[in-house]
Amino acid sequence: MLLNPTPIVFFGGKGGVGKTTLANATAFALAAAGRETLLVSTDPAHNLGHVWGTELADAPTPVRPHLSLMELDPARTTEEHLARVRRSMEDLMPRHLRGEVHKHIELARQSPGTHEAALLERMAQVLGEQANYAHIVFDTAPSGHTARLMALPEIMAAYTDGLLARREKADKFGAALRGLSGPDPVEERNRKIRATLLQRRRRFELLRNELSNPQRTTFYLVATAERLPVLESVEFHGQLSASGVHVGGIFLNRRVPEGADAFLSGRRAAEEEAIALLRERLPGLAMWNVPWLPHDAGSPEAIAEIAAYL
């Protein structure tokens, strides 16, 4: 199934369905095959370190041959992003407006979308370092958060295009005035503003191209075979497809074994009903069953056992 995965792999779905388990198992299998693999958590409620029994940071930490892990720190990522924006604005704005810059940054810290934009830029940085790895596997936050994140490159690129268009109009007007009154000292500042916007535009465009290229990126859904996770997965599939992200299939995690006692047999029958609903709503989508283990899945040994099913 994943013998020849794309260089970039995402796992996502409803909270609590086993995204971290499947992302870990996939990364483990790739590393065991000798492929340099980086497993990245974008979920604010990180669990990678708990699985591997080690402290992780916002930088790759090797845990076994060919496998490194990192947990993106949302708070740190946001603060570093705002610090870069503040420095850029201070360089571009007149000194007497520095106080306004600081007020703007404080407002931005609490504004909707700031965290997502910062996280997106950090993901772009991680993908920009992909030459060090054959595969980068992302363990994502629950589906609502991740759906917004996947749509953001397109939104941010369009937003930056609007800023560039307004900047061009302002520059043309300024050039006309300079033709009447001689050189204007703000010309160099305007050039820096354009360069900053263009750099950001290229970054979001490259990220959007990576995420929407099925030869480069595959998104795998994870769900349990129950009605509500199935319905959320159907909705999530539509959101990802609308953002141009290729969905490679769905893992149905913690399947009840066949031939169990009456209680578990009843659970198995309910699962089959949920799977029938999934096949009806998403015909043609590849599906894989991952069994319900008799022990906890939160250890490297359990991850290795699950990896055998991939």
N, C-alpha and C positions, 0 to 999 in steps of 0.2 A: 504493500500500500504506500508506504513512505520511503521506499527504497531509493527513489530519485526525486526527493522533494525540491521545491524551489529554494533559492538562497535565503529568502525571507519567509518566515512562517509565523502566523498569528493563531492563538487559541483564545476563544471568547465564548461567552454565554451567560446565562443567569447565575447569580451568586450562589455558591454552594454546590454546583453540579460536578466539580472536579476539573476545572480548567488548569489549575496548578499541577495536579497529578498528571494529566495528559501532556502538558507542556514539558514537564520534567522527564516523563518517560520517552518522549520523542527526542529531546536533547540528549538523553542518556544513550538511546539507540544510535543516534548519529555519531556521538563521540566514540561509542564502542566499535563502530565501523571505521574509525580512524579519521573522521572528519572534524576539523577544528570548528567548534560550536560555541556560541555565546547565547546563554539563556538570560533574558531580561524581563524583570517584572515591572509593569507600569501601574500595578494596583496599589493604591495608598495603603491597603491592609496587606502588607507583604507577608508571604509564607515561605519563600524559597529558603531563607536562612534556617527556618524551623525544620524543614525537610532534611537539610544537609547538616544540621547541627553546628552551624558556624555563623559568625557575624559577617554580614555582607554590607557593601557600601555602594555609592554611586560611581563605581569603577570596577572593571572585571576582576573577579577573584577566582583563581583556578581551584577546583575541588577534586578533579581526577584527570588523567591524561585526556587531552583534547577537549575538555569541557571547562568553561568558565561561567560564572554567574555574576549578575549585578542587579541591584534593586534601585530603580530611579527614585530619588528623594523628592517628592512634590514640593515640599516647603523650600528646600534648598534650591531646587530648580527655578521656582518662582522668584525667589530673592535674587538669584544670580541674573535671571532675565531682566528684572526691574533695575538692577544695578547697571547693566549694560545700556538699557534704554535711558536711564538718568544721565550717564556719562555722555551718551551720544547727544541728548537734548542740550546738556550744558555746553557742549562744544559748539552746537549750532545756534544757540540762542544768545542774545545780548546779555551781558553780565547782570544788568539791572532786573532781568526777568528770571534769575536763578530761583528766587523764592516761589514763583509760579510753577516752575519745573518741579520743585519738591512737593508742592501741593498736588500737582497732577499725578505724580508717582504714588502718593499716599492714597489718592482716590482710586487709581488703577489697581492697587493691591487688593482692594475689596470688590472690584468690579467683576461681573460675570464674564467668563471666558478667559480671564488673565491666566489662571492655572492651566487651562487646556492649551493656550498658545505657548506658554513656557514649556510644558511637557512635550508639545509637538516639536519645538525647536531642539529640545534635548534628544528626542528620537531621531531627528534629522542628523544630529551630530553623531549618534551611535551608528546609524546606517552609513554615514560618510567614512567611518572607520572600518567598513566591512572587508576591506582587502586583507585584514588579519584573520578572517574567518570564512569557512565555506558556507556556514549557515548561522543566521541569527534568528532565534526563536523567542517570540514575545508571549509572556503570560499576562493577559490584560485584566483590567478592572471589569466589573459586571457590565452587561450588554448596553444599558442606557448610556453610561459614561463613554464606553468605547465607540458606540455608534456616532456620538457627537465628535469624538476625536478623529474618526476616519473621514468625516465630512469636512473637517476643518481646513485641510490643505487647499481645497477648491475655494472655500469661502475666503480664506486669508489671501489667496492669490488674487481673487476678484477685488477684495478690499484694497489691496496694495495697488492694483491697476487703477482704481479710482483715485487714490492719493497721487499717483504718478501723473494722471491726466490733469488733476487740479494744479499740480506743481508745474506742469508744462505751460498751462495757461498763465499762471503767475509769472513764470520766467519770460514768456513772450511779452507780457505787459511791462515787466521790468526792463527788458531789452529796449522796448520802444521809448521808455522814459530816459534810459541811459543815452539813447541816441540824441535826445534833446538836451540833456544836462551834463553829459560827460560820464566818465567811469563811476560805477557805484561800488562801494566797499562790500555790499552784501552779495556780490556776484559769486565769490568764492564759497560763501556759506550756502548759497543755493545749489552750487555744484555738489557740495558734500551731502546735502539733503537728497538730491537725486541719486547719488551713488549709494547711499544707505538704503533707500527704497528699492533700488534695482537689485542690490545684493540680497535683500530679504525676499524680493519677488523670485529671484532665481532659486533660493533655498526652498521655498514652498513649492515651486514648480517641479524641482527635482524630486521632492518627497511625493508629490502627487503622482508623478510619472512612475515612481517606484511602486507605490501602493496599487496603482491601476494596471500594472503590467503583469499578466498571468504567468509569464515566463520568469518573473522575478519574485512575485509575492503570492502566497496562498493563505487564505483565512479558513481555519477549521472551526466549526461550531462544536460546542460540547453541551450535552443535555442529559438528564435522566429521563427514562421512559415513563413520563407522567404527563398528564394533560397540560398543566400550566407551563412547565419548562418547554414542552413541545410548541405551544402557541407563542411563547415569547421567542423561541428560536425561529419560527416562521416569520414573525415581525422583524426580528434582527436581520434575517437573511435578506428581506426586502430593503432594509435600510442600507446594508452593506452593498448590495447590488446597485442601488441608486447612487451610491458614492463611487461606483466604478471598481469596487474591490471584488476580486475573484474568490468565490466560496468553493473550496475543494471538496467539502463533504461535512458530515456530522458524526461525532462519536457519541454513542449512547452508552453512558457510563453506569457502572454498578448494576448491571443486569442480573436479575434473580436467576439462579440456575434452574434448569429443567428437572423435572422428576423429584421435586422437593415435597415436603409435607403439605397438608391441605392449606395452611395459612400462606406459605410461600407460593404454592401453586395458584392461589387466588391473586397474589401480587403479580405473578408472571402473566396471568390472563389480563390484568389491568394494563400491564406494560404493552402487551400485544395490541390492545385497543389504542393506546397512545401512539404506538408506532404506525398503526394503520392510518390514524389521523395525519401523522407527519408525512406519510407517503402520498396521501390524498392532496395535502396542501403544497408539498414540494416534490412533485413527481420527478424522477430522474436524478435526484440528489444522492450521491454516494453515502452509504451509512455503514458504520462499523460498530460492533458490539464489544464492550469491555466488561468482563465479568465482575461481579460483586465478590471481593475477596473476604475470606473469613477473618482477616486481621486488618489492623490499621494500615493505611497507605502512606503514612507520613515518615518514611525512612528511605535511605538509598536502596536497601535490600528489597523493599516493596516496590520501589520505582523500577528496579531491574526486572522484577517479576512481571509488572505491567508492560514494560518495554517489549517483552517477548511476544505480546499479542499484536504488536504493531508491524 
